[in-house]
Amino acid sequence: MARLIFEPAEQQALRGAARTEFPGNPALAYVLENLASEGIDLDRCRDWEDLRTENGLPPQSDEAPNVV
């Protein structure tokens, strides 16, 4: 299993950023707090196109490259 774990100093930096940089966006603050405490399970990461397909979105095209 591949897992990215943050050192205690990095965890504190992420938590500090979550509190100071994103006070108006609690969802983003939650994500940073969660990353700090849980790390990232690299085995569970998925490709952007797979996520689009799962959610019924068309494949990304040159005509609309940044449309989600």
N, C-alpha and C positions, 0 to 999 in steps of 0.2 A: 504494500500500500504506500503510495506517494502522498506525503502530507507536508505542507509548508506551515511551520510553527514560528511565531514571532518571539524574540527574546523579550525579557521583561521591559527593557528600555523602549523597544519598538512598540510593545503593547501600550505603554504609557503615552507614547507619542500619538498613536492612533486614537486612543481614548480622548486625549487632549484636543486633537483635531475635530473629533466628533462633537465635542462640547462647544468649542469656540468657533469653528468654521461653518457649522451647519445648524445653528440654533433654530432657524426657521424651517428646517427640513428634518423632522424627526425620523422619517424612514431612512434617510441616508445616514443619519447619526446612528441609528440602530444597526445598520449594516456594518459600519466601521467598528462599533463596539463588539459586534459578533465576530468579525474577522480577528480583532485583537484577542478575544478570549478563546475562540475555537480554532483559529488557523484556517487553512484551506486544504480540503481533500482534493488533490489533483486528479484522482481517479474518477471523481464525480463531475469534473468539468466537461461541458459539452460545447460543440461547435455552434456558432451563431445561426448557421443555416439549419441545423437540426432543431434549434429552438423555434425558428420561424415555421418550419414544417409542422412541428407539434402543435403550434397555435393556429394552424390553418392559414398562414400568410403565404403569399406567393414568393417564389425565389427572388432574391435581390437581382435587379437588372441595372444596366448602364444608364437607363433613362431615369431611374429613381434610386440612386445608390444609397441614400441615407434615410429612406422611408422605412419605418418599422411597422 
